[in-house]
Amino acid sequence: MGKLPSVIHTRISRRILSLEDNPRPRGARKLSSREEYRLRVGDYRVLYTIDDKNSIITVFAVGHRREVYR
């Protein structure tokens, strides 16, 4: 996330931190055929997994929508 503009970085950071209270917020979508979720933040995407058993959210990708799914 270091290469992102500071305004975008702040927005994404807030959304990631909000996952602690609600790991499946309105607008988050489960990716088909995978156990991963996508969160939209403008033109950027946050990809993450949820381990309900251990109450762990793992963010594994943050990037522009053109590049994050590659």
C-alpha positions in Angstrom: 0.0 0.0 0.0 3.0 2.3 0.2 2.7 3.4 -3.5 -0.9 4.5 -3.1 -1.8 8.2 -2.9 -2.2 9.3 0.8 -5.9 10.0 0.4 -6.6 6.5 -1.0 -4.3 4.9 1.5 -6.3 6.5 4.3 -9.6 5.4 2.9 -8.4 1.8 2.4 -6.9 1.7 5.9 -10.2 2.7 7.4 -12.1 0.1 5.5 -9.7 -2.6 6.5 -9.9 -1.6 10.1 -13.7 -1.7 9.9 -13.6 -5.3 9.0 -12.8 -6.1 12.6 -16.3 -5.1 13.6 -18.1 -6.5 10.5 -16.0 -8.9 8.3 -18.9 -9.1 5.7 -19.9 -5.4 5.3 -22.5 -4.3 2.8 -20.9 -4.3 -0.6 -18.4 -7.0 0.2 -18.7 -9.9 -2.2 -17.5 -13.5 -2.0 -15.5 -14.4 -5.1 -17.0 -17.2 -7.0 -15.3 -20.6 -6.7 -12.9 -19.3 -4.0 -13.1 -18.7 -0.2 -12.1 -15.1 -0.7 -13.9 -11.8 -0.4 -13.6 -8.5 -2.3 -14.2 -5.1 -0.8 -14.4 -2.1 -3.2 -12.9 1.2 -2.2 -13.3 3.4 -5.3 -11.2 2.0 -8.1 -9.2 -0.1 -5.6 -10.0 -3.6 -4.3 -9.1 -5.3 -1.0 -9.0 -9.1 -1.2 -9.3 -11.0 2.0 -10.2 -14.3 3.6 -12.2 -14.9 6.8 -11.5 -17.6 9.3 -14.7 -17.6 11.4 -13.5 -20.5 13.6 -10.4 -18.5 14.8 -11.9 -15.0 14.2 -9.1 -14.1 11.8 -9.3 -11.8 8.8 -6.3 -12.0 6.4 -5.9 -9.3 3.8 -3.7 -10.7 1.1 -4.1 -8.1 -1.8 -4.7 -4.4 -2.1 -4.5 -2.8 -5.5 -6.1 -1.1 -8.4 -9.0 -3.0 -9.9 -7.1 -3.6 -13.2 -4.2 -5.3 -11.4 -5.4 -6.9 -8.2 -6.9 -10.1 -9.7 -3.8 -11.1 -11.6 
